[in-house]
Amino acid sequence: KYAENMYYFSELALTLNAPENGTAPTDSRRRPDQRLMENGRWDEANAEKQRLEEKQRLSRKRREAEAARATEDGTPYDPYKPLWFERKKDPVTQELAHVYKGGYWESKEKQDWSLCPDIF
């Protein structure tokens, strides 16, 4: 019903980005630019998207600079690692894949998101 007003998306597609209480602060459904866009605030959404992309670029540059300094100094450098996944070789395809390593559901149950970076 009213599909023409919703870009002919299915009901499932329309609900995939619905906010959910208690999710990690890094959950993509919390992207402020996405929320602004969904609320029809296009100019604000575009400005927010630009801000987020610049924040991501600065974060990447900071990590790259830390790695370069560590290489020059000969000190160990622990590169960025995803919180909830690890890269492993799939035993069937032999391709590298991101495999859930645990921790998310426990953090959600406790509402302890202290390990999450500030990405937004």
Backbone as a ProteinNet text record, in pm:
[ID]
protein_1_A
[PRIMARY]
KYAENMYYFSELALTLNAPENGTAPTDSRRRPDQRLMENGRWDEANAEKQRLEEKQRLSRKRREAEAARATEDGTPYDPYKPLWFERKKDPVTQELAHVYKGGYWESKEKQDWSLCPDIF
[TERTIARY]
83.5	0	88.3	58.1	130.4	275.2	304.1	440.6	497.3	410.5	458.9	517.3	475.8	529.9	659	693.2	811.1	909.1	918.1	1012.1	993.5	875.6	842.4	929.5	981.9	1057	958.6	1006.6	923.3	914	820	806.6	935.7	996	1122.4	1229.9	1244.6	1347.2	1324.6	1198.8	1168.1	1202.4	1202.6	1227.8	1371.5	1454.4	1592	1672.3	1645.7	1721.7	1646.7	1540.8	1462.8	1548.7	1542.9	1620.9	1579.4	1675.5	1649.4	1719.6	1649.2	1708.8	1812.4	1916.3	2015.5	2125.6	2132.9	2238.7	2367.8	2475.5	2606.7	2606.5	2684.8	2692.6	2753.4	2814.3	2872.3	2776.6	2657.2	2558	2524.6	2524.9	2503.8	2366.3	2271.1	2139.5	2143.6	2256	2271.4	2342.6	2372.7	2440.9	2356.1	2407.8	2327.3	2292.3	2379.7	2347.2	2232	2230.4	2122.6	1988.6	1987.7	1864	1814.1	1904.7	1864.4	1805.8	1868.9	1819.4	1680.6	1663.5	1534.4	1424.1	1462.2	1365.2	1348.7	1411.2	1394.2	1474.7	1572.6	1655.6	1784.8	1771.2	1877	2002.9	1990.5	2108.8	2186.8	2114.2	2180.8	2245.4	2176.4	2229.2	2359.3	2363.3	2484.4	2600	2572.1	2677.4	2727.3	2635.6	2674.2	2755.2	2718.2	2793.7	2936.8	2951.2	3085.1	3165.8	3102	3169.7	3216	3128.4	3163.5	3277.7	3273.4	3379.3	3513	3512.6	3636.9	3688.5	3598.5	3638.6	3702.6	3645.8	3702.4	3839.9	3854.9	3985.6	4091.2	4056.4	4151.5	4190.3	4094	4121.2	4217.5	4193.7	4282.1	4422.9	4432.4	4563.5	4638	4565.9	4627.3	4683.4	4605	4653.5	4775.2	4771.6	4885.3	5009.4	4993.7	5107.8	5164.2	5077.3	5122.6	5201.1	5153.7	5222.9	5358.6	5363.9	5490.6	5591	5545.1	5634.2	5685.9	5599.4	5639.1	5743.6	5726.3	5822.6	5958.5	5954.8	6079.1	6149.2	6071.8	6128.8	6162.9	6110.1	6131.4	6046.1	5941.2	5853.6	5735.8	5680.4	5565.4	5444.8	5367.5	5246	5131.9	5028.3	4910.7	4809.2	4793	4703	4557.1	4472.9	4329.9	4274.6	4190.5	4123.4	3974.5	3889.3	3745.5	3711.9	3609.6	3573	3507.1	3418.5	3333.2	3369	3463.6	3497.1	3647.7	3688.9	3829.8	3838.4	3948.5	3967.4	4025.3	3958.5	4002.9	3983.8	4061.5	4047.3	3930.2	3838.9	3725.5	3777.4	3743.8	3797.8	3751	3637.2	3585	3637.9	3624.7	3662.7	3808	3871.1	4008.4	4021.2	3909.1	3906.4	3909.3	3969.2	3963.5	3823.3	3770.4	3635.9	3636.3	3543.9	3526.8	3429.5	3476.8	3398.9	3372.3	3248.7	3211.4	3293.8	3357.4	3441.6	3379.5	3261.5	3192.9	3206.8	3125.8	3134.7	3022.6	2965.3	2863.2	2740	2687.4	2562.7	2582.2	2701.4	2730.5	2733.8	2796.2	2800.9	2660.6	2581	2444.7	2363	2378.1	2303.2	2339.8	2468.3	2516.3	2502.4	2477.2	2477.9	2611.7	2719.1	2855.1	2921.2	2924	2981.4	3113.7	3182.5	3306.4	3417.7	3411.1	3515.1	3491.2	3372	3337	3404.1	3463.5	3522.5	3413.3	3449.7	3357.5	3367.1	3277.8	3287.3	3190.5	3092.7	2996.9	3019
-118.2	0	125	220.6	347.4	327.8	218.5	189	299.2	363.8	469.1	585.5	604.3	711.2	670.7	546.2	493.9	431.4	489.5	445.5	299	244	104.8	5.7	50	-41.8	-137.3	-256.9	-351.2	-305.1	-361.7	-326.9	-361.5	-473.7	-512.5	-407.5	-367	-268.1	-137.1	-98.9	26.3	20.9	-97.2	-108.7	-143.7	-174.1	-215.9	-109.1	16.1	123.8	187.4	121.9	175.9	178.2	289.2	296.8	186.7	142.7	40.6	84.7	84.6	123.6	21.1	71.2	-16.8	-65.1	-16.7	-61.2	16.4	-35.1	28.4	168.8	258.7	393.8	395.9	287	277.2	213.6	176.7	115	212.2	163.8	252.4	318.9	261.4	324.3	452.3	478	600.8	711	685.4	787.7	912.9	1024.3	1145.6	1196.2	1177.2	1222.4	1141.1	1012.9	925.8	967.8	994.2	1037.9	1169.3	1264.6	1392.9	1372.7	1286.1	1259.4	1196	1098.2	1031.1	1126.6	1231.8	1331.9	1445.1	1428.8	1525.6	1652.5	1652.1	1770.1	1755.3	1766.7	1733.1	1817.1	1946.6	2032.3	2001.2	1983.1	1948.1	1809.9	1717	1581.6	1583.9	1662.5	1671.8	1731.6	1837.5	1899.2	1800.3	1725.8	1627.6	1514.4	1471.9	1366.5	1413.1	1537.2	1593.3	1594.6	1634	1636.9	1496.7	1397.9	1260.2	1206.9	1234.9	1187	1250.9	1377.9	1444.9	1386.2	1356.6	1295.4	1158.9	1081.2	951.2	965.6	1064	1086.3	1122.9	1211.9	1252	1134.8	1050.9	932.6	837.9	815	728.4	787	918.6	983.4	973.2	986.3	975.4	834.9	732.8	594.3	570.9	624	607.5	675.9	794.1	866.2	789.7	733.1	653.4	531.5	467.1	349.9	389.4	502.5	548.8	581.7	649.9	682.3	556	459.3	333.4	262.5	266.1	203.6	273	407	483.5	459.9	453.1	434.8	289.8	198.3	56.9	5.4	79.2	36.1	-41.6	-130.9	-207.5	-117.6	-148.1	-72.3	-171.4	-149.3	-235.5	-170.4	-222	-158.5	-170.8	-90.8	-94.2	-234.1	-277.3	-406.1	-386.5	-444.4	-435.8	-497.4	-442.9	-492.1	-629	-650.2	-768.8	-875.8	-846.6	-940.2	-956.2	-1068.9	-1089.4	-1150.9	-1121.6	-1176.1	-1316	-1408.6	-1548.2	-1604.6	-1705.1	-1772.8	-1870.1	-1858.4	-1949.7	-2088	-2190.2	-2323.6	-2383.4	-2339.1	-2394.3	-2317.7	-2184.4	-2104.5	-2059.8	-2067.4	-2021	-1869.3	-1798.8	-1652.5	-1594.4	-1474.9	-1406.4	-1352.1	-1370.5	-1323.3	-1267.1	-1175.6	-1123.8	-1215	-1272.1	-1368.4	-1309	-1318.9	-1266.9	-1337.4	-1258.8	-1317.6	-1308.7	-1251.6	-1246.1	-1110.3	-1089.8	-970.2	-870.6	-863.6	-762.3	-785.2	-906.5	-933.7	-918.7	-952.1	-933.7	-784.6	-705.5	-561	-501.1	-549.8	-498.4	-531.7	-653.7	-693.4	-606.2	-576.8	-494.1	-344.9	-310.4	-170.5	-104.6	-180.1	-131.3	-115.8	6.6	36.2	109.3	90.7	164.8	133.9	21.1	-13.5	50.1	103.7	160.8	295.6	314.4	445.4	547.9	673.7	781.5	805.3	743.5	754.7	855.4	899.1	994.3	1129.7
0	0	0	-82.1	-96.2	-141.3	-208.1	-252	-340.4	-420.7	-510.3	-431.8	-307.4	-223.3	-153.5	-162	-93.5	-192.6	-310.1	-414.3	-452	-427.9	-457.7	-380.6	-267.1	-181.1	-113.8	-84.2	-10	136.2	208.3	350.4	425.5	390.9	454.6	427.8	302.8	268.1	342.7	359.7	429	577.2	634.3	778.8	813.2	715.5	744.2	818	791.6	853.7	972.1	1018	1129.5	1256.1	1330.8	1455.3	1553.5	1632.3	1734.3	1861.7	1970.6	2098.3	2143.1	2207.5	2268.2	2177.5	2053.8	1963.8	1991	1939.6	1957.8	1898.4	1956.2	1900.1	1760.1	1718.8	1585	1484.3	1526.4	1438.3	1325	1203.4	1087.9	1089.8	1161.5	1171	1253	1318.9	1396.7	1318.8	1193.5	1112.3	1106.7	1156.6	1157.4	1018.5	920.7	785.6	726.9	757.1	708.6	768	896.7	963.6	903.3	882	823.2	683.7	604.8	470.7	476.7	565.7	576	621.2	689.7	734.1	632.6	514.8	407.2	423.9	511.4	535.2	453.9	323	227.5	244.8	257.5	269.4	396.4	505.6	632.3	622	556.7	540.2	461	354.8	273	352.7	428.8	511	616.6	675.2	777.9	716.8	597.4	528.1	501.3	458.5	434.8	564.9	676	805.5	845.8	829.4	865.9	780.1	651.2	562.6	598.7	631.7	672	803.5	895.1	1022.5	996.7	905	870.7	806.7	717.2	652.9	757	850.1	953.5	1041.9	1074.1	1155.7	1083.7	954.4	876.1	868	844.4	836.1	968.8	1078.8	1211.1	1232.3	1193.7	1206.9	1118.5	995	904	958.7	1018.6	1077.3	1196.8	1279	1393.6	1345.7	1241.7	1187.3	1130.9	1061.5	1003.8	1114.8	1219.7	1333	1399.6	1417.6	1480.6	1394.7	1263.3	1173.1	1184.1	1185.2	1195.3	1328.8	1436.2	1569.9	1600.4	1519.4	1545	1660	1694.1	1802.7	1746	1825.4	1776	1754.3	1653.8	1624.9	1610.5	1687.1	1681.4	1588.5	1467.2	1372.2	1416.2	1351.9	1380.3	1356.5	1448.3	1433.1	1460.8	1378.5	1405	1541.1	1606.3	1738.7	1736.1	1642.4	1649.3	1545.5	1456.9	1349.9	1337.1	1278.9	1246.8	1107.9	1041.5	906.8	917.7	854.1	853.2	713.4	684.1	555.6	565.1	470.6	465.5	429.5	508.8	481.4	349.3	298.7	173.9	53.4	56.8	-60.3	-57.6	59	79.5	63.3	60.4	52.2	192.7	206.4	334.1	354.8	475.3	507.6	649.1	675.7	811.3	884.8	994.3	1071.4	1209.3	1254.8	1386.1	1492.4	1581.3	1685.1	1824.2	1832.9	1962.5	2028	2131.4	2211.9	2193.8	2074	2048.9	2135.6	2133.5	2205.3	2355.7	2404.4	2546.8	2581	2495	2516.2	2508.5	2416	2402.5	2526.7	2575.5	2694.7	2814.9	2829.8	2941.9	2913.8	2786.8	2742	2776.4	2752.8	2775.1	2638.6	2590.7	2459.7	2473.6	2584.6	2611.5	2511.2	2443.3	2344.6	2208.3	2187.3	2056.2	2034.5	1918	1885.9	1853.9	1858.7	1824.2	1673.6	1599.3	1452.9	1393.9	1469.9	1417	1480.3
[MASK]
++++++++++++++++++++++++++++++++++++++++++++++++++++++++++++++++++++++++++++++++++++++++++++++++++++++++++++++++++++++++

